[in-house]
């Protein structure tokens, strides 16, 4: 699906946005899913406003288990939102020990399964270089990825740090090794830029922050800014001619952000790790 259109009333649209739900912290770290999980799921909503919105945007990192993610998406689309839109994050590619055999040590088999199962849900839209139009509002999205743009170090030093310190290096796999970050960053960036140029969406969604200044205040980057900046943002300066007056929603860093820059409004309202940090309020906007 490159482009889909949905028309209802044509009136103004209320949108909730979030990211980094990490559902396994709420529903169980072994992929469990039972009746009690729904009670835990409701806790995810505690940040939502009482007034129901039309669309929910999730900017990646839903969780480590596809069955939990699909159950959550289905629940939200059936009970609370007319449409749910999401992109994948780095944690949505993770393979834990009990998943390696299932997906043949290939994170992208897990991603393909997630895409397929999401496509079977009514009014749930997984964007990976696609655009969906709802009541005249176009949403375009992809994960984006780390491209090392903001580092002062060479690639070999960065990757040595990556394999020593970054969990992605241990959990995102391909059958013959690990993901090539620079290659995947180029693929994701091209996907998103192409769809923005072609379809001129009002709202852009990515998991990775598209500018290093959007990561200001991140505790992780504060600890080691020269290296960690490589893995928490990507340079999208070549998008500038196409993002004026648009809204860009992102995730990955567990910080609330509202910043006007480059002629664009950048927004982030991540949920974070349940019970490990203060959960952020889900964002709300109207277009």
TIFI-302389 format. One record per atom (N, C-alpha, C, CB): residue in one letter; y, x, z. Coordinates in pm, whole numbers, plus 50000, padded with zeros to 5 digits. Glycine has a CB too. Example, Ala and Ser with C-alpha at 12.3 -4.5 7.8 and 13.67 -1.06 7.14 Angstrom:
# TIFI-302389
A494315131950780/A495505123050780/A496705132050780/A495535113150905/S497755128550708/S498945136750714/S500035129050787/S499405140850572/
This chain:
# TIFI-302389
X498815008550000/X500005000050000/X501245008850000/X500014990450123/X501995008949891/X503255016049887/X504395006949926/X503515021949749/X504294993949888/X505404984949915/X504874970849936/X506444985149800/X505284964550045/X504934950650071/X506174943150116/X503824949550177/X506264930450081/X507424922250115/X506974909750190/X508214918349988/X507704906550298/X507414894650377/X508724887150396/X506754898250515/X508734874350366/X509944866250379/X509684854550474/X510404860950239/X510594852450566/X510504840550652/X511844833450650/X510094844350798/X512664835050754/X513884827150765/X515104833650702/X514174824350908/X515104846850693/X516264853650637/X517424855150735/X516734846350517/X517214851550864/X518274853050963/X518214867151022/X518144842451076/X519134870051117/X519154883351176/X517824886151246/X520324884651275/X517484898951251/X516184903051301/X516334911051429/X515424911251195/X515544907551531/X515504915251654/X514284924451651/X515444905851778/X514524936951686/X513494947251675/X513364954451809/X513814957251561/X512134955351860/X511824964151972/X511264977151915/X510814957352072/X511574988151979/X511025000851932/X510625009552051/X512055008351844/X509545016952029/X508995025652131/X508155036452063/X508145017652233/X507545044852142/X506615055052092/X505845060452211/X507375066652015/X504885069152184/X504215076852289/X503635067752399/X505185086952350/X502885057552355/X502275048352450/X501105054552525/X501815035752378/X500385063752459/X499245070552520/X498355060452593/X499735081552619/X497805051252514/X497095039852569/X495895043552657/X496635030952458/X495295055152629/X494125058852708/X494495061652853/X493445071052648/X495765064652880/X496185066253018/X496205052853091/X497575072753024/X496285042053014/X496315028653072/X494945022053067/X497335019953000/X494245023952956/X493025016352931/X491745023952962/X492995012152788/X491855036952991/X490655044653024/X490495056652933/X489425035953015/X490135067852991/X490105080452918/X488785083052847/X490385091753011/X487885073352849/X486615074852776/X486485064652664/X485445073552872/X487605058552627/X487585048952518/X487135035152561/X486705053752411/X487095032552694/X486615019552739/X487545008452691/X486505019352892/X486934996852671/X487754985152638/X486994972852685/X488064984452484/X487534965952786/X486904953952837/X487994944152881/X485944957252955/X487584933452948/X488554923152988/X489634928753079/X487844911553056/X489264938053164/X490244943853255/X491294951853179/X489544952853357/X490934956753061/X491884964552983/X493094956152943/X491204970352859/X492864943052919/X493994934552882/X495004933652995/X493514920752844/X494514933453119/X495434933153232/X496264946053237/X494674931153364/X495604957053204/X496334969653199/X497294969853081/X495354981453191/X496844963852971/X497714963152852/X499034956252884/X497004955752739/X498984946052966/X500204938852999/X501224947753068/X499884926853086/X500744957953135/X501664967053201/X502494974753100/X500894976853290/X501944976552980/X502704983252875/X503954975252843/X501844985052750/X503864962052862/X504994953452827/X506084953452933/X504514939352806/X505884959953044/X506864958553152/X508234963953113/X506364965753277/X508284972153010/X509574976952965/X510244967852864/X509434990352906/X509514957652814/X510084948852713/X511104939252775/X508974940952643/X512054935052694/X513014924852739/X512314911252745/X514254924252643/X512874902152820/X512244888952834/X512364880752706/X512874881352950/X513424883252629/X513604876252502/X512724882652396/X515084876452457/X511934874852331/X510974880052234/X511674884752107/X509934869352199/X511264896352057/X511774901551931/X510844897651817/X511934916851938/X511334900251695/X510554896851575/X509594907951536/X511474893951459/X510034920551552/X509294932051503/X509164942351614/X509994938251379/X507984948251625/X507764959551713/X507514971951628/X506574956951811/X508264982651655/X508064995551589/X507485005351691/X509395001051528/X506395011951655/X505805022151741/X505805035351663/X504335018151786/X506595044851711/X506795057351638/X505785068051681/X508225062551659/X504505064351675/X503435074151692/X502975076451834/X503875086751637/X501855083651845/X501155086751970/X500755074152045/X502025095552058/X499955065851977/X499435053852043/X498315057452139/X498955043751940/X497465067052102/X496385070652193/X495305078752126/X495795058452253/X494245081452202/X493175090252156/X491975082752100/X492725099052269/X491955069352114/X490785061552072/X491215050151981/X490015056152194/X490635049851862/X491025039651765/X490735025451813/X490305042051634/X489635023351886/X489315009751931/X490385004552027/X487935009351999/X490925013252111/X492005009152202/X493285006152125/X492255019952306/X493585014652027/X494795012651948/X494734999351872/X494995024351849/X493614996851807/X493484984551728/X493554972251818/X492154984551650/X492934972951935/X492994961652028/X494434958952070/X492114964352152/X495184969452096/X496574968052136/X497424962152023/X497154981552180/X497274967451903/X498044962551787/X497744947851762/X497734970951661/X496474944251765/X496064930451743/X496664921251849/X494524929251743/X496604925551974/X497134917752085/X498634915252069/X496854924852218/X499374925752035/X500834924452023/X501204915751903/X501484938252010/X500474917151792/X500784909251673/X500404894551691/X500064914951552/X499414891751771/X498984877851791/X499814870651896/X497534877551832/X500334877951994/X500954871352109/X502474873252120/X500324876352234/X503014883952062/X504404886952093/X505304889451972/X504464898752180/X504764894051860/X505604898051748/X505094892151616/X505654913251738/X506034889351529/X505664884851395/X505094896451314/X506874878851323/X505614908551340/X505134920351269/X505134932251364/X506024923351145/X504134940951348/X504064953651421/X503954964851318/X502844953851521/X504834974751329/X504894985851235/X504664998751313/X506264986251158/X503835007751260/X503635020351332/X503355031851236/X502485019051431/X503615043851285/X503235056251217/X502335064051314/X504515064851175/X501625073651264/X500765081451353/X501515093551408/X499495086151278/X501075097651527/X501595109751588/X500505120151600/X502195106751725/X500815131251664/X499815141851679/X498635137351764/X500455154251740/X498865129551869/X497755125051953/X496845115151881/X498295118652080/X497345108651779/X496515099451701/X495555106851608/X497385090051619/X495665120251606/X494725128651533/X493775136051626/X495485138551447/X493965134951754/X493145142551848/X491685138051842/X493685140951991/X490795148051853/X489375145551873/X488975151352008/X488515151551757/X488595142652100/X488095147252228/X486605150452214/X488335136752340/X486035156652314/X484655161452304/X483685150452263/X484215167352436/X483885138452318/X482955127452287/X483215120952152/X483045117052395/X484165126252074/X484475120751942/X484105130151829/X485935117451933/X483825142651860/X483655152651754/X482515149351660/X483415166251815/X481385145151713/X480245141751629/X480535129351546/X478985139651714/X481195119451606/X481495106851537/X482295109351410/X482265097451629/X483255118351418/X484145120851305/X483855134051233/X485585120651352/X482695139751262/X482255151951194/X483325162951204/X481945148951047/X483905164251323/X484925174551350/X486105173751254/X484295188351342/X486445161751210/X487525160051113/X488495149351164/X486965156050972/X489665153751208/X490675144551261/X491105134351158/X491875152251310/X491045138151030/X491535129150927/X490535118150894/X491865137050801/X489285119850932/X488345108650927/X488755098151030/X486895113450953/X489175102751145/X489645093251246/X490905086051198/X489935100551380/X491805093451134/X493035087251083/X492705077050974/X493995098051027/X491785080350885/X491395071050780/X490785058350839/X490395077650683/X489985059850943/X489405048151009/X490495039551071/X488395052451117/X491495045951132/X492595038551193/X493375030751087/X493525047951268/X493645037250975/X494345030450865/X493555018350816/X494605040150749/X492265020150798/X491435009250746/X491394997550843/X490015014250717/X491185000350970/X491094989651069/X492444982651087/X490604995151203/X493534990251080/X494854984151091/X495134975050972/X495944994951101/X494654978950854/X494884970950733/X494184957450740/X494414978550609/X493214956150828/X492464943650842/X493134933950940/X491044946550888/X494194938451006/X494914930051102/X496064922951033/X495424938351220/X496314910651070/X497424903051013/X498754908451066/X497274888151046/X499664911250973/X501044914851006/X501154927651087/X501694903751080/X500204936751068/X500274950251125/X500374960051010/X499034953351215/X501324969151015/X501644977750901/X501644992450945/X503014973950840/X500695000050892/X500615014350917/X501335021250802/X499115019250929/X502445028050832/X503235034650728/X502955049650727/X504745031950749/X502495054550614/X502245068850596/X502735072650457/X500705072450614/X504055072050443/X504665074050312/X504835061150235/X503845083650232/X504835049750307/X505025036650244/X506265029850298/X503805027750267/X506565018350239/X507665009950286/X507184995650294/X508905011250193/X507644988350394/X507374974150405/X508714967050419/X506414970950527/X508874955750351/X510104947950357/X509814934750429/X510684945350215/X510594932050533/X510454919850613/X511814913150620/X509904922950755/X511924901150570/X513204893650571/X514354901850516/X513534889150713/X514114909150410/X515164916750345/X515454930150407/X516384908850343/X514764933750516/X514954946750580/X513784955750541/X515064945350737/X514094967350488/X513064976850447/X512854987450556/X513444983550313/X511584989650587/X511164999750685/X510315010050610/X510364993250805/X510665022850622/X509875033450561/X509445043150670/X510675040850451/X508245048750657/X507785057550763/X506715067350723/X507295049550874/X506655078150798/X505535087450799/X505635095450928/X505535097050672/X504605102750960/X504605110051087/X505635121351091/X503225115551113/X505855127850974/X506465141250970/X505585150951050/X507925140951027/X505975163551054/X505185173551125/X506055185551156/X503935177751043/X505515195151228/X506265207151266/X506345216751148/X505615214051388/X507535221651119/X507635231151007/X508195244751049/X508525225250898/X508315247251179/X508775260051234/X510195263651194/X507845271151189/X510955254051144/X512275256951087/X513245262951187/X512875244451030/X513095259251314/X514115263051411/X513745275451492/X514375251551505/X512725282651450/X512305294351525/X512935307051469/X510795295551523/X513195316251559/X513685329451518/X512535339351500/X514685334751621/X511315334751519/X510155343551514/X509415341751382/X509225340751633/X508555351351351/X507815350051226/X506605341051245/X507375363851173/X505995336951135/X504935326951139/X503735331851219/X504495323250997/X503375344451206/X502205349451279/X502435348751430/X501885363951237/X503645351751475/X503945350651618/X503915336051664/X505325356751648/X504455327251581/X504465313051615/X503035307851626/X505255305051510/X502185311251531/X500835305851532/X499995311951642/X500165308151399/X500255324551679/X499575330251795/X499925322451921/X499945345151812/X501195318651932/X501635310552046/X500975296752040/X503175309152046/X500905291051921/X500315277851900/X498875277551950/X500365273951752/X498065287151909/X496665286951947/X496445290252094/X495885296751861/X497395296552156/X497265299952298/X497775288752388/X498015312752327/X498835281652345/X499555273052437/X499655258252401/X500905278252451/X499405254352276/X499655240652231/X498335233152219/X500415240652096/X498235221652285/X496985213952285/X496555209652145/X497145201652373/X497505207552055/X497155203451918/X496155213151856/X498415202651831/X496275225951888/X495415236051826/X493955234251867/X495875250051863/X493725227451979/X492375225652029/X491815211851995/X492345227752179/X492685202451957/X492255188551942/X492395182851801/X493025180052035/X493195189351715/X493355184551578/X492525193651488/X494875184251533/X491515188051424/X490505196051357/X490275192051214/X489215195251432/X489775201651138/X489215199351006/X487845205751006/X490145205150891/X486945201750918/X485575206750924/X485455221950922/X484785201250811/X486355228750854/X486255243250844/X487315250550928/X486375247550699/X487855243651024/X488845250351108/X489865240551160/X489535261351030/X491105244851164/X492165236951223/X493235233851120/X492765244151344/X494075224151152/X495115219751061/X496095231051031/X495865207751119/X496525231950907/X497595241150868/X498905233750886/X497415246450719/X499645237150991/X500855229751024/X501885229750912/X501465235351148/X502075241250848/X503095242050744/X502715233650623/X503315256650702/X501445233550587/X500995225250475/X501155210450506/X499545228350440/X500745206550625/X500835192450660/X502285188050674/X500065189650790/X503125196850725/X504555193750734/X505145191250596/X505315205150805/X504765199550499/X505285197950363/X504815184850302/X504855209650275/X503555181150326/X503005168650273/X503745156750334/X501495167550302/X503885156650465/X504515145350533/X505995144150495/X504375146850685/X506655155350487/X508085155150452/X508285149750310/X508695169350464/X507455154150217/X507555149450079/X507305134450070/X506565157049990/X506295129650140/X505985115350141/X507195107150184/X504805112350234/X507805111250295/X508895103350351/X510145104350266/X509195107850493/X510465116250221/X511665117850138/X511535109850009/X511915132650107/X510365110249947/X510175103049821/X510365088049838/X508785105749765/X509815082449946/X509925067949963/X511345063950003/X508925063050070/X512055072550076/X513455069750110/X514315069849984/X513985079950212/X514115079749900/X514895080749777/X514605069049683/X514605093949705/X513365064849677/X512975054449581/X513335040549629/X511505055149554/X513155037649760/X513245023949809/X514495021149891/X512045020849892/X515245031449932/X516495029750006/X516325020550126/X517575024349913/X515455024050221/X515215015350337/X516385015750435/X513915019550408/X516535005050511/X517545004950616/X517065012250741/X517924990550652/X515755011850766/X515195017850886/X514105027850849/X514635006850981/X514215039850907/X513255050750884/X512525053151015/X513975063750834/X511225055851005/X510395058051123/X509605070951106/X509445046051149/X509635079451206/X508775091251209/X508345093651353/X509495103651151/X507295101351370/X506935105451506/X507735117851547/X505405108351515/X507755127651460/X508425140351492/X509935138551480/X507935151651399/X510715143451578/X512175142951567/X512655150651444/X512835148651695/X513575144751366/X513995150951241/X515195160351254/X514325140351143/X515485164951376/X516635173851397/X516475179951536/X518005166151382/X516715192851549/X516525199451678/X517475194151784/X516695214351664/X518665189751745/X519615184751844/X519145171851910/X520975182551779/X518215164851848/X517665152751906/X516725155952023/X516925144751801/X516335168552035/X515425172752141/X516165178452261/X514465183052088/X517475178352259/X518235183652372/X517865175952499/X519765182552344/X517615183152604/X517235176852729/X515745175952751/X517805163252735/X514935178952647/X513485178652663/X513055189452762/X512785180652527/X512315185552863/X511875195152964/X511005206052906/X511135188053074/X510175202452808/X509285212452749/X510085223052673/X508275205852655/X511065218652598/X511855228352522/X512715236752616/X512735221152419/X513185231052724/X513955238752822/X513145250452876/X514395229752938/X511835248452891/X510985258852948/X510845270852855/X509625253252980/X510795268552727/X510605279652632/X511195275752498/X509085283152617/X512535275352487/X513175269952366/X512875277552239/X514645269652386/X512665290552248/X512485298452126/X511165295352056/X512545313152158/X510135291352131/X508865287952070/X508625272952062/X507745294452147/X508885265852170/X508535251752172/X509325243552071/X508765246152310/X510525248252034/X511285241151930/X510515240551799/X512635247751909/X509585249951780/X508785249851657/X507875237851649/X507955262551648/X507455232551764/X506425222251766/X506955208751810/X505325226451857/X508255207151818/X508815194351864/X509825188351769/X509445196151998/X510045194451654/X510995188751559/X510775195051422/X512465191051606/X511455189551323/X511385194851187/X512755193651122/X510305187451104/X513015202151028/X514315202350960/X514295192550843/X514655216750911/X515155182450850/X515265172650741/X516665172650681/X514915158550792/X517315184050682/X518685184650630/X518755180650483/X519255198650647/X517665182550409/X517665178650268/X517575163450250/X516515185350195/X517395156050359/X517425141450354/X518855136050357/X516615135550470/X519825144350390/X521185139750421/X521815130750315/X522065151450443/X521625133550186/X522255124650087/X521695110350087/X522085130449949/X520555108150157/X519855095350146/X519785087650279/X518455097650095/X520385092750387/X520225086150517/X521535080850574/X519605095750615/X522595081250497/X523875076350547/X523775061450581/X524985078650442/X524295057750698/X524335043950747/X522955038050775/X525055035150647/X521945046550787/X520605041750818/X520295043650967/X519545049050731/X519215037451011/X518715038951147/X517385046451138/X518535024951219/X517265057051219/X516045065251218/X515455064851359/X516355080151172/X514235059451371/X513545058251498/X512415068551502/X512995043851518/X512345076051611/X511355086851621/X510775087151761/X511995100551585/X509825096351784/X509175097651914/X508935112151949/X507865090051916/X507755114652006/X507225128052036/X507785134052165/X507515137251921/X509105135552174/X509675139952301/X509795127652391/X511065146952281/X509555129052517/X509565117552606/X510945115752667/X508495119152718/X511955115252580/X513335113452621/X513965102052542/X514145126452603/X514765093852609/X515535083652539/X516695090452468/X516055072652638/X516865086852339/X517925092852258/X518655082052181/X517345103452160/X519965082752179/X520795074952090/X521915084052044/X521345061852159/X521845088151918/X522775098351870/X523215095251727/X522125112251877/X524525095951707/X525075094751572/X525275108651516/X526425086751572/X524655111351403/X524735124551343/X524375123551195/X523805134651415/X524995131851114/X524655132450972/X524815118850904/X523225137450954/X525705110450959/X525935097250902/X524865087150934/X526075098250756/X523945090651025/X522765082451056/X522725079951206/X521455089451007/X522115068751247/X521885065851387/X520445069251422/X522195051051420/X520265078851513/X518935083151555/X518605077051691/X518845098651561/X517425070851701/X517035063751822/X515625067551865/X517135048551800/X515445069051995/X514115071252051/X514055064752188/X513785086352060/X512975057552215/X512765051552347/X511275051952379/X513305036852351/X510745063952406/X509305065552429/X508865059652562/X508935080152423/X507635055152566/X507085050052691/X506665061652782/X505885040752664/X505895071152728/X505465082552806/X504095080552869/X506465085552914/X503715089852955/X502415089353019/X502445080053139/X501965103453061/X501645069553134/X501625059553239/X501255065753373/X500655048253204/X502075063253473/X501875067853611/X502095082953628/X500495064253657/X502425090153523/X502685104353536/X504175107653525/X501915112053431/X504935098553473/X506375100353464/X506985086453460/X506775108853337/X508265085653478/X508905072553476/X508895067053334/X510365073453530/X508285055453318/X508215049353185/X509595044753141/X507225037553185/X509935047453017/X511235043552964/X511225029052918/X511635052652848/X512375022652926/X512535009152873/X512325009452721/X513925003352909/X511694999252669/X511574998052525/X512924994952465/X510544987252488/X513245001452354/X514534999452289/X514624986152219/X514805010552191/X515834981552195/X516084968952127/X517264970852033/X516344957452230/X517124966151911/X518234965851818/X518164953251736/X518234978251728/X519254949751674/X519334937851590/X519974941451458/X520134926551661/X519354937251350/X519904939951216/X520014926951140/X519034950151137/
